[in-house]
Amino acid sequence: MGPIERQIQEKLQVLRPLSLELRDESGQHVGHPGAAAGGGHYQLTLVSEAFHGKNRLARHRMIYAALGELMNGPIHALAIDAFAPDEL
């Protein structure tokens, strides 16, 4: 795991994840403009009680807020699957 992945996982701890899976898919996007600028492409699956009663947009906003400045450079693209525990 690289330093960006560690930072992502650390920042997402604010959501108290019951499960967090992060995959770096940057290698699949070689030549993409965002990849050329140094931003990574990631796939995130996150399960948290914090998502209970929240719709998809609200969950994504919570994740973006937790990641903060990482969304402005080190992360070019983030595919998100966010679930409350009772949705699994």
MMTF fields as JSON, N, C-alpha, C and O atoms, coordinates in Angstrom:
{
  "mmtfVersion": "1.0.0",
  "mmtfProducer": "UNKNOWN",
  "numBonds": 351,
  "numAtoms": 352,
  "numGroups": 88,
  "numChains": 1,
  "numModels": 1,
  "chainsPerModel": [1],
  "groupsPerChain": [88],
  "chainIdList": ["A"],
  "bondAtomList": [4, 2, 8, 6, 12, 10, 16, 14, 20, 18, 24, 22, 28, 26, 32, 30, 36, 34, 40, 38, 44, 42, 48, 46, 52, 50, 56, 54, 60, 58, 64, 62, 68, 66, 72, 70, 76, 74, 80, 78, 84, 82, 88, 86, 92, 90, 96, 94, 100, 98, 104, 102, 108, 106, 112, 110, 116, 114, 120, 118, 124, 122, 128, 126, 132, 130, 136, 134, 140, 138, 144, 142, 148, 146, 152, 150, 156, 154, 160, 158, 164, 162, 168, 166, 172, 170, 176, 174, 180, 178, 184, 182, 188, 186, 192, 190, 196, 194, 200, 198, 204, 202, 208, 206, 212, 210, 216, 214, 220, 218, 224, 222, 228, 226, 232, 230, 236, 234, 240, 238, 244, 242, 248, 246, 252, 250, 256, 254, 260, 258, 264, 262, 268, 266, 272, 270, 276, 274, 280, 278, 284, 282, 288, 286, 292, 290, 296, 294, 300, 298, 304, 302, 308, 306, 312, 310, 316, 314, 320, 318, 324, 322, 328, 326, 332, 330, 336, 334, 340, 338, 344, 342, 348, 346],
  "bondOrderList": [1, 1, 1, 1, 1, 1, 1, 1, 1, 1, 1, 1, 1, 1, 1, 1, 1, 1, 1, 1, 1, 1, 1, 1, 1, 1, 1, 1, 1, 1, 1, 1, 1, 1, 1, 1, 1, 1, 1, 1, 1, 1, 1, 1, 1, 1, 1, 1, 1, 1, 1, 1, 1, 1, 1, 1, 1, 1, 1, 1, 1, 1, 1, 1, 1, 1, 1, 1, 1, 1, 1, 1, 1, 1, 1, 1, 1, 1, 1, 1, 1, 1, 1, 1, 1, 1, 1],
  "groupList": [{"groupName": "MET", "atomNameList": ["N", "CA", "C", "O"], "elementList": ["N", "C", "C", "O"], "formalChargeList": [0, 0, 0, 0], "bondAtomList": [1, 0, 2, 1, 3, 2], "bondOrderList": [1, 1, 2], "singleLetterCode": "M", "chemCompType": "L-PEPTIDE LINKING"}, {"groupName": "GLY", "atomNameList": ["N", "CA", "C", "O"], "elementList": ["N", "C", "C", "O"], "formalChargeList": [0, 0, 0, 0], "bondAtomList": [1, 0, 2, 1, 3, 2], "bondOrderList": [1, 1, 2], "singleLetterCode": "G", "chemCompType": "PEPTIDE LINKING"}, {"groupName": "PRO", "atomNameList": ["N", "CA", "C", "O"], "elementList": ["N", "C", "C", "O"], "formalChargeList": [0, 0, 0, 0], "bondAtomList": [1, 0, 2, 1, 3, 2], "bondOrderList": [1, 1, 2], "singleLetterCode": "P", "chemCompType": "L-PEPTIDE LINKING"}, {"groupName": "ILE", "atomNameList": ["N", "CA", "C", "O"], "elementList": ["N", "C", "C", "O"], "formalChargeList": [0, 0, 0, 0], "bondAtomList": [1, 0, 2, 1, 3, 2], "bondOrderList": [1, 1, 2], "singleLetterCode": "I", "chemCompType": "L-PEPTIDE LINKING"}, {"groupName": "GLU", "atomNameList": ["N", "CA", "C", "O"], "elementList": ["N", "C", "C", "O"], "formalChargeList": [0, 0, 0, 0], "bondAtomList": [1, 0, 2, 1, 3, 2], "bondOrderList": [1, 1, 2], "singleLetterCode": "E", "chemCompType": "L-PEPTIDE LINKING"}, {"groupName": "ARG", "atomNameList": ["N", "CA", "C", "O"], "elementList": ["N", "C", "C", "O"], "formalChargeList": [0, 0, 0, 0], "bondAtomList": [1, 0, 2, 1, 3, 2], "bondOrderList": [1, 1, 2], "singleLetterCode": "R", "chemCompType": "L-PEPTIDE LINKING"}, {"groupName": "GLN", "atomNameList": ["N", "CA", "C", "O"], "elementList": ["N", "C", "C", "O"], "formalChargeList": [0, 0, 0, 0], "bondAtomList": [1, 0, 2, 1, 3, 2], "bondOrderList": [1, 1, 2], "singleLetterCode": "Q", "chemCompType": "L-PEPTIDE LINKING"}, {"groupName": "LYS", "atomNameList": ["N", "CA", "C", "O"], "elementList": ["N", "C", "C", "O"], "formalChargeList": [0, 0, 0, 0], "bondAtomList": [1, 0, 2, 1, 3, 2], "bondOrderList": [1, 1, 2], "singleLetterCode": "K", "chemCompType": "L-PEPTIDE LINKING"}, {"groupName": "LEU", "atomNameList": ["N", "CA", "C", "O"], "elementList": ["N", "C", "C", "O"], "formalChargeList": [0, 0, 0, 0], "bondAtomList": [1, 0, 2, 1, 3, 2], "bondOrderList": [1, 1, 2], "singleLetterCode": "L", "chemCompType": "L-PEPTIDE LINKING"}, {"groupName": "VAL", "atomNameList": ["N", "CA", "C", "O"], "elementList": ["N", "C", "C", "O"], "formalChargeList": [0, 0, 0, 0], "bondAtomList": [1, 0, 2, 1, 3, 2], "bondOrderList": [1, 1, 2], "singleLetterCode": "V", "chemCompType": "L-PEPTIDE LINKING"}, {"groupName": "SER", "atomNameList": ["N", "CA", "C", "O"], "elementList": ["N", "C", "C", "O"], "formalChargeList": [0, 0, 0, 0], "bondAtomList": [1, 0, 2, 1, 3, 2], "bondOrderList": [1, 1, 2], "singleLetterCode": "S", "chemCompType": "L-PEPTIDE LINKING"}, {"groupName": "ASP", "atomNameList": ["N", "CA", "C", "O"], "elementList": ["N", "C", "C", "O"], "formalChargeList": [0, 0, 0, 0], "bondAtomList": [1, 0, 2, 1, 3, 2], "bondOrderList": [1, 1, 2], "singleLetterCode": "D", "chemCompType": "L-PEPTIDE LINKING"}, {"groupName": "HIS", "atomNameList": ["N", "CA", "C", "O"], "elementList": ["N", "C", "C", "O"], "formalChargeList": [0, 0, 0, 0], "bondAtomList": [1, 0, 2, 1, 3, 2], "bondOrderList": [1, 1, 2], "singleLetterCode": "H", "chemCompType": "L-PEPTIDE LINKING"}, {"groupName": "ALA", "atomNameList": ["N", "CA", "C", "O"], "elementList": ["N", "C", "C", "O"], "formalChargeList": [0, 0, 0, 0], "bondAtomList": [1, 0, 2, 1, 3, 2], "bondOrderList": [1, 1, 2], "singleLetterCode": "A", "chemCompType": "L-PEPTIDE LINKING"}, {"groupName": "TYR", "atomNameList": ["N", "CA", "C", "O"], "elementList": ["N", "C", "C", "O"], "formalChargeList": [0, 0, 0, 0], "bondAtomList": [1, 0, 2, 1, 3, 2], "bondOrderList": [1, 1, 2], "singleLetterCode": "Y", "chemCompType": "L-PEPTIDE LINKING"}, {"groupName": "THR", "atomNameList": ["N", "CA", "C", "O"], "elementList": ["N", "C", "C", "O"], "formalChargeList": [0, 0, 0, 0], "bondAtomList": [1, 0, 2, 1, 3, 2], "bondOrderList": [1, 1, 2], "singleLetterCode": "T", "chemCompType": "L-PEPTIDE LINKING"}, {"groupName": "PHE", "atomNameList": ["N", "CA", "C", "O"], "elementList": ["N", "C", "C", "O"], "formalChargeList": [0, 0, 0, 0], "bondAtomList": [1, 0, 2, 1, 3, 2], "bondOrderList": [1, 1, 2], "singleLetterCode": "F", "chemCompType": "L-PEPTIDE LINKING"}, {"groupName": "ASN", "atomNameList": ["N", "CA", "C", "O"], "elementList": ["N", "C", "C", "O"], "formalChargeList": [0, 0, 0, 0], "bondAtomList": [1, 0, 2, 1, 3, 2], "bondOrderList": [1, 1, 2], "singleLetterCode": "N", "chemCompType": "L-PEPTIDE LINKING"}],
  "groupTypeList": [0, 1, 2, 3, 4, 5, 6, 3, 6, 4, 7, 8, 6, 9, 8, 5, 2, 8, 10, 8, 4, 8, 5, 11, 4, 10, 1, 6, 12, 9, 1, 12, 2, 1, 13, 13, 13, 1, 1, 1, 12, 14, 6, 8, 15, 8, 9, 10, 4, 13, 16, 12, 1, 7, 17, 5, 8, 13, 5, 12, 5, 0, 3, 14, 13, 13, 8, 1, 4, 8, 0, 17, 1, 2, 3, 12, 13, 8, 13, 3, 11, 13, 16, 13, 2, 11, 4, 8],
  "groupIdList": [1, 2, 3, 4, 5, 6, 7, 8, 9, 10, 11, 12, 13, 14, 15, 16, 17, 18, 19, 20, 21, 22, 23, 24, 25, 26, 27, 28, 29, 30, 31, 32, 33, 34, 35, 36, 37, 38, 39, 40, 41, 42, 43, 44, 45, 46, 47, 48, 49, 50, 51, 52, 53, 54, 55, 56, 57, 58, 59, 60, 61, 62, 63, 64, 65, 66, 67, 68, 69, 70, 71, 72, 73, 74, 75, 76, 77, 78, 79, 80, 81, 82, 83, 84, 85, 86, 87, 88],
  "secStructList": [7, 7, 2, 2, 2, 2, 2, 2, 2, 2, 2, 2, 4, 4, 4, 7, 7, 1, 3, 3, 3, 3, 3, 3, 7, 4, 4, 4, 4, 6, 6, 7, 2, 2, 2, 2, 6, 6, 7, 3, 3, 3, 3, 3, 3, 3, 3, 7, 4, 4, 4, 6, 6, 7, 7, 2, 2, 2, 2, 2, 2, 2, 2, 2, 2, 2, 2, 4, 4, 4, 4, 4, 6, 6, 3, 3, 3, 3, 3, 3, 3, 3, 3, 7, 4, 4, 4, 7],
  "xCoordList": [0.853, 0.0, 0.899, 1.858, 0.556, 1.335, 0.875, -0.103, 1.587, 1.26, -0.119, -0.787, -0.555, -1.886, -2.968, -3.932, -2.812, -3.797, -3.868, -4.954, -2.716, -2.708, -3.434, -4.204, -3.192, -3.868, -5.373, -6.142, -5.795, -7.23, -7.836, -8.854, -7.214, -7.75, -7.773, -8.731, -6.733, -6.688, -7.802, -8.479, -7.995, -9.019, -10.429, -11.314, -10.637, -11.966, -12.318, -13.463, -11.361, -11.634, -12.652, -13.3, -12.798, -13.795, -15.209, -16.103, -15.415, -16.727, -16.889, -17.907, -15.912, -15.932, -16.35, -17.359, -15.575, -15.963, -15.953, -15.051, -16.981, -17.005, -16.219, -15.665, -16.185, -15.434, -14.993, -15.76, -13.743, -13.205, -12.301, -11.303, -12.65, -11.838, -11.485, -12.368, -10.204, -9.724, -8.811, -7.839, -9.147, -8.328, -7.796, -8.544, -6.509, -5.864, -5.985, -5.394, -6.754, -6.971, -6.254, -6.583, -5.27, -4.562, -3.895, -3.835, -3.397, -2.729, -3.635, -3.153, -4.924, -5.892, -6.182, -6.901, -5.627, -5.937, -4.696, -4.675, -3.671, -2.443, -2.78, -3.475, -2.289, -2.566, -3.769, -3.957, -4.593, -5.747, -5.221, -4.248, -5.833, -5.317, -5.124, -4.125, -6.041, -5.901, -4.737, -4.031, -4.536, -3.41, -2.097, -1.116, -2.079, -0.855, -0.474, 0.707, -1.465, -1.209, -0.837, -0.536, -0.856, -0.437, -1.558, -1.291, -2.802, -3.925, -4.258, -4.221, -4.586, -4.894, -6.371, -7.226, -6.646, -8.009, -8.212, -7.432, -9.259, -9.483, -10.927, -11.848, -11.092, -12.402, -12.529, -11.685, -13.58, -13.784, -15.105, -16.144, -15.046, -16.244, -16.161, -15.212, -17.172, -17.146, -18.492, -19.553, -18.421, -19.617, -19.502, -18.507, -20.535, -20.501, -21.913, -22.848, -22.043, -23.309, -23.656, -24.829, -22.647, -22.876, -23.75, -24.327, -23.851, -24.64, -26.106, -26.917, -26.45, -27.834, -28.785, -28.602, -29.797, -30.8, -30.368, -31.131, -29.16, -28.657, -28.793, -28.614, -29.11, -29.183, -27.777, -26.8, -27.695, -26.396, -25.608, -24.41, -26.274, -25.592, -25.027, -23.894, -25.794, -25.336, -24.127, -23.189, -24.142, -23.022, -21.76, -20.682, -21.898, -20.745, -20.201, -18.987, -21.085, -20.649, -19.896, -18.923, -20.341, -19.657, -18.234, -17.289, -18.105, -16.786, -15.9, -14.735, -16.435, -15.637, -15.193, -14.056, -16.083, -15.728, -14.607, -13.692, -14.682, -13.642, -12.296, -11.254, -12.314, -11.068, -10.486, -9.286, -11.321, -10.853, -9.946, -10.304, -8.763, -7.841, -7.31, -6.784, -7.436, -6.985, -7.789, -7.302, -9.032, -9.877, -9.436, -9.929, -8.522, -8.078, -6.735, -6.066, -6.322, -5.032, -4.632, -4.628, -4.291, -3.849, -4.913, -4.584, -6.179, -7.27, -7.891, -8.48, -7.754, -8.38, -9.794, -10.715, -9.956, -11.265, -11.468, -10.548, -12.697, -13.033, -14.409, -15.422, -14.433, -15.691, -16.075, -15.264, -17.307, -17.715, -18.914, -19.907, -18.791, -19.916, -19.977, -19.063, -21.04, -21.171, -22.456, -23.536, -22.319, -23.461, -23.577, -22.579, -24.802, -25.057, -25.012, -25.284, -24.678, -24.532, -25.77, -25.642, -26.95, -28.167, -28.503, -29.502, -27.692, -27.928, -27.125, -27.242, -26.335, -25.51, -26.214, -25.656],
  "yCoordList": [-1.177, 0.0, 1.24, 1.343, 2.16, 3.382, 4.463, 4.287, 5.583, 6.664, 7.285, 7.661, 7.401, 7.971, 7.043, 7.498, 5.752, 4.786, 4.833, 4.759, 4.957, 5.063, 6.332, 6.304, 7.43, 8.688, 8.561, 9.03, 7.928, 7.733, 6.936, 7.333, 5.818, 4.982, 5.723, 5.596, 6.491, 7.252, 8.292, 8.421, 9.033, 10.083, 9.506, 10.131, 8.316, 7.711, 7.124, 6.732, 7.06, 6.538, 7.396, 6.921, 8.657, 9.532, 8.974, 9.292, 8.148, 7.54, 6.213, 5.537, 5.844, 4.61, 3.4, 2.757, 3.099, 1.999, 0.646, 0.331, -0.142, -1.537, -2.375, -3.422, -1.889, -2.541, -1.458, -0.554, -1.559, -0.596, -1.345, -1.938, -1.316, -1.942, -0.867, -0.208, -0.695, 0.32, -0.355, -1.021, -0.168, -0.728, 0.394, 1.276, 0.355, 1.31, 0.768, -0.259, 1.463, 1.051, 1.976, 2.022, 2.716, 3.697, 3.067, 3.682, 1.853, 1.17, 0.922, 0.758, 0.892, 0.681, 1.97, 1.952, 3.09, 4.392, 5.112, 6.338, 4.338, 4.921, 5.674, 5.15, 6.889, 7.716, 8.621, 9.55, 8.365, 9.211, 10.556, 10.577, 11.677, 12.99, 13.143, 13.716, 12.651, 12.755, 11.933, 12.347, 10.765, 9.924, 10.58, 10.507, 11.215, 11.894, 13.03, 13.34, 13.642, 14.745, 14.224, 15.011, 12.909, 12.325, 11.892, 11.324, 12.14, 11.735, 10.27, 9.755, 9.591, 8.174, 7.896, 8.74, 6.684, 6.182, 5.071, 4.12, 5.191, 4.245, 3.749, 4.438, 2.528, 1.924, 1.725, 1.071, 2.284, 2.221, 1.524, 1.851, 0.562, -0.036, 0.192, -0.237, 0.875, 1.273, 0.941, 1.269, 0.291, -0.026, 0.717, 0.589, 1.499, 2.292, 2.552, 2.764, 2.53, 2.91, 4.36, 4.732, 5.176, 6.596, 6.786, 7.856, 5.759, 5.856, 5.484, 5.641, 4.998, 4.591, 5.769, 6.842, 5.552, 6.583, 7.647, 8.571, 7.536, 8.522, 7.974, 6.778, 8.858, 8.421, 8.379, 8.771, 7.907, 7.728, 9.041, 9.069, 10.108, 11.402, 11.875, 12.352, 11.75, 12.163, 11.339, 11.878, 10.047, 9.18, 9.6, 9.675, 9.873, 10.307, 11.632, 11.822, 12.532, 13.823, 13.648, 14.356, 12.712, 12.434, 11.924, 12.305, 11.074, 10.53, 11.62, 11.733, 12.432, 13.528, 14.504, 14.976, 14.806, 15.723, 15.135, 15.85, 13.836, 13.19, 13.213, 13.371, 13.056, 13.014, 14.403, 14.54, 15.425, 16.804, 17.067, 16.781, 17.617, 18.064, 16.932, 17.192, 15.683, 14.578, 14.514, 14.02, 15.02, 15.002, 16.053, 16.055, 16.937, 17.999, 17.711, 18.647, 16.485, 16.199, 14.744, 14.062, 14.247, 12.862, 11.854, 10.773, 12.217, 11.367, 12.062, 13.135, 11.442, 11.995, 11.441, 12.165, 10.149, 9.505, 8.536, 7.829, 8.519, 7.633, 7.03, 7.729, 5.721, 4.997, 4.51, 3.891, 4.788, 4.53, 3.591, 3.769, 2.59, 1.768, 1.971, 1.559, 2.601, 2.92, 2.303, 2.51, 1.54, 0.804, 0.999, 1.165, 0.976, 0.808, -0.701, -1.479, -1.132, -2.564, -3.4, -4.548, -2.847, -3.616, -3.75, -4.38, -3.173, -3.256, -4.376, -4.596, -5.064, -6.141, -7.465, -8.468],
  "zCoordList": [0.0, 0.0, 0.0, 0.765, -0.873, -0.991, -0.029, 0.697, -0.03, 0.92, 0.684, 1.648, -0.553, -0.821, -0.288, 0.328, -0.522, -0.029, 1.501, 2.076, 2.151, 3.622, 4.07, 5.031, 3.381, 3.74, 3.56, 4.398, 2.472, 2.226, 3.375, 3.941, 3.717, 4.792, 6.126, 6.888, 6.411, 7.665, 7.72, 8.74, 6.631, 6.618, 6.729, 7.313, 6.169, 6.205, 7.575, 7.798, 8.481, 9.824, 10.566, 11.499, 10.161, 10.789, 10.613, 11.398, 9.59, 9.341, 10.092, 9.938, 10.887, 11.678, 10.834, 11.122, 9.801, 8.915, 9.616, 10.392, 9.319, 9.757, 8.761, 9.098, 7.528, 6.458, 5.485, 5.156, 5.023, 4.081, 3.116, 3.523, 1.848, 0.817, -0.199, -0.747, -0.444, -1.373, -2.393, -2.037, -3.669, -4.741, -5.611, -6.032, -5.873, -6.771, -8.184, -8.519, -9.01, -10.401, -11.366, -12.551, -10.86, -11.683, -12.892, -13.957, -12.741, -13.841, -15.035, -16.155, -14.81, -15.892, -16.651, -17.65, -16.183, -16.765, -17.286, -17.392, -17.607, -18.141, -19.423, -20.294, -19.532, -20.71, -20.544, -21.33, -19.526, -19.24, -18.734, -17.981, -19.122, -18.71, -17.2, -16.765, -16.414, -14.962, -14.45, -13.53, -15.048, -14.645, -15.035, -14.296, -16.187, -16.643, -15.696, -15.535, -15.076, -14.14, -12.751, -11.854, -12.571, -11.297, -10.382, -9.323, -10.748, -9.909, -10.094, -11.212, -8.994, -9.043, -9.231, -8.963, -9.702, -9.869, -8.841, -8.789, -8.026, -6.95, -6.944, -7.384, -6.43, -6.197, -4.698, -4.086, -4.095, -2.649, -2.342, -2.915, -1.43, -0.859, 0.641, 1.297, 1.176, 2.581, 3.228, 2.697, 4.376, 5.162, 6.484, 7.197, 6.806, 8.035, 8.552, 7.779, 9.873, 10.509, 10.178, 10.182, 9.892, 9.591, 8.354, 8.162, 7.518, 6.288, 6.49, 5.577, 7.67, 7.933, 7.717, 8.291, 6.884, 6.63, 5.635, 5.357, 5.091, 4.125, 2.712, 2.48, 1.771, 0.385, -0.221, 0.418, -1.437, -2.106, -2.196, -1.914, -2.583, -2.722, -1.382, -1.323, -0.328, 0.995, 1.432, 2.019, 1.152, 1.511, 0.771, 1.361, -0.524, -1.31, -0.79, -0.711, -0.443, 0.099, 1.414, 1.673, 2.242, 3.502, 3.243, 3.934, 2.253, 1.904, 1.334, 1.717, 0.418, -0.153, 0.935, 0.919, 1.878, 2.962, 3.818, 4.227, 4.086, 4.89, 4.17, 4.806, 2.861, 2.093, 1.853, 1.617, 1.912, 1.808, 0.622, -0.52, 0.899, -0.138, -1.015, -2.097, -0.57, -1.425, -2.723, -3.74, -2.679, -3.875, -4.903, -6.031, -4.525, -5.423, -6.067, -6.505, -6.143, -6.763, -6.699, -7.724, -5.504, -5.426, -5.883, -6.371, -5.721, -6.209, -7.418, -7.294, -8.579, -9.778, -9.935, -10.314, -9.639, -9.788, -8.633, -8.222, -8.118, -7.014, -7.274, -7.249, -7.523, -7.667, -6.273, -5.583, -5.86, -4.48, -4.42, -5.125, -3.56, -3.12, -1.614, -0.9, -1.119, 0.303, 0.833, 0.281, 1.915, 2.469, 3.974, 4.675, 4.449, 5.875, 6.132, 5.217, 7.341, 7.608, 7.286, 6.86, 7.48, 7.228, 5.751, 5.403, 4.883, 3.441, 2.785, 1.579, 3.546, 2.974, 2.997, 2.553]
}
